Amino acid sequence: MIKFARSKTDQLAQADFFRYAAFLLEYPNDAWREKLAHIQEELDRLPSSSASKALQRFASYALAANPRSFETSYVDTFDFSNSTSLFLTSRGRADASIQRMDLMSYSLYFEEAGYALSSGDLPDNLIALLELLSVLDDTMRAQFAKKMKADVKLLYEALTETDMDEYALLIKAIVDVLSSQDRKAVV
């Protein structure tokens, strides 16, 4: 079972939020669904906050959904649509050279933090970026959140134009937590 530590104040720590969110955005195969049942138990014990409620709501929705329909919707939404892809540089770029530069930027985030991507992973994958946010110290997390928030917000806006409301709400929660990190970076 996956365990996520909470802060000493028993509030949902930012790092834990990003770790949970990354898991919830993974490909929803049978192994994911099995882990999700355990994660749901942990999410249900979290202190109440808008972030924890978004995680809980999404997990409940995913567990109640027909597994094959849920998986098909995931593929249709994230794998077959550039506008709602989990690769953040796939939208909002005027041309390929800008996308390449932004990919390099994301790559540098991992390098600066001292983390390497798994073979075959692209640095603009939201899941990988959320996992990175979950292991950074507060200062680096705040700086990094400021840099990626606009791209995640574009994903949220694209999802609001689909029938994937639960994913849109999860991404909105990510945008909100990134915004709270952004405010920390300004201080």
N, C-alpha and C positions, 0 to 999 in steps of 0.2 A: 504494500500500500504506500502511496506517495504521502509524505508528511510535509507540511509547511509550518515553519515556526512563526509564531506571532510575536509582536513586540512585547516588552515587559509591561506595558500599560494595557495589554490585551486588546488593543485596537488593531484593525487590519493594517499591517505595515505595508508601505508602498511596495517594497520588494516582493512581499507575498502576493499582493494584488497582481503585479506583473507576471509572476510565476503562474498563478491560477489562470489569468487571462490567456497566457501563451498556451497552456494546456487545453483550454476550452476551444481554441482556434485550430487545434491540430486536426488532421484528417480523422473523421469519425468512424473508424472501423470497429470491429468487434472488441479488440483489445482496449481501444479507447473507451468504449461504452462500459466495459467491465471496470476500468479504473474510475470512470466517471461516477459510478455508484458509490465508491469509497470517498471520492472527492466531495460528492453531494453531502455526505454525512459531516465532513469537516466544514463545508460552507455553511451548513445549517447551524453550526455552533459559533460562528463568527459574531462579534458585536455588530449591532445594527448600524449601517451607514449606507449612503447611496451607492457606494462602490460595492459593498458586500451584497446588497440587495440585487444589483445588476448581475453579479456572478451567480447568486442563488437562483434568480429567475431564469437565467439562461440554462443552467444545469438542470433545473426542473423541467423546462421545456424540452431539452434534448433527451432526457430520460423517458419522457412521456411520448415522444414522437416515434412513429414507425421507423425502425432502424434503416431500412433500405430507402425509404422516401427521404429521410434526413440526410443520408449519405449522398443520394442523387442531387438533392438541393445544394449541398455543400459543393459538389463538383461543378454543377451548373453555375453557381454563383462565383466561386473563387478560382476555378481552373479554366473555365470557358468564357470568361468575360474580362477584358482588360480594365473596364471601368470599375469592377469590384474585385480585382485580383488582390491577393495579400502581398504582392510585390509592389511596394509603395511608389516606385518610379514608373510604373506602367500607365500612369495618368497624369495629366496636368503638365506635360512637357511639350514644348513647341517642336522639338526635333530630337533625333537620336543622339546628337552630340551633347545636348543638355542632359539627357537621360544617363549617358555614360559618365558625365562629370558627377552627377548626383550619386550614381552607383559607387564611384570612387570615394566620394564623401562618406557614404555609409560604410564602406570598407575601412576607411581611416578610423571611424568610431571604434570598430572592433580592435584595430591595431593599437590605437591610443590607450585602450583599456587593457591591453595585453591578452586579448582573447582571439583565438583563431576560429574561423567558421569550419564546420564539417565539410568534407569533400563534397562538392556539387552544390552546396548551399550558396545562394546569392545574398549579398549584404543588405538588400532592401526588403527581405522577407520579414513581415511583421512579427511572425512567431519568433524568429531568431533575435529580432530587435527587442522584443519583450523579455526574452530570456536574458539577454545582455543587461537590460535595465534592472532585472531582478538581482544581479550580482554586483552592480556598481555601488560605490559609496554614495552618500547623499549628494555630495557636491558634483561628482561626475554625472549622476543620474539627472540632476536638475539641468545641467548644461546640455546633456544629450536630449532630454525631453523637449527642451526649447527648440532644438534643431529639427526634430522629427514630427512635432505636433501638427504642422500644416499638412503634411502628407497623410497623416492618419485622419485628419478632419476631412480631406478630400474623399477618402474611402467611406467615411461615415455618410457624407452627403450623397455619394453614389448609391450606397445601400438603402438610403431612405427612398430612393426612386424604384426600388424593387419590392417584392413581397417578402423579403427576408427581415422582418421587423425585429426578431429576437437577436439576430446578428447585429443589426443596426444599433440596438440598445446596448449591446456589449461593447461595440466599437465606440459609441458615445461615452460610455463609462471610461474607456481608455483615454479618450480625448480629455475628459474632465480631470482625470488623475494626472495626465501629462500637463494640463493647464495649471494644476496646483503645484507641480514640480517647476514649471516655468516661473511662477511667482516666487518660488524659493530662489531661483537663479538670479532674479532681479534684485533681491534684497542684499 
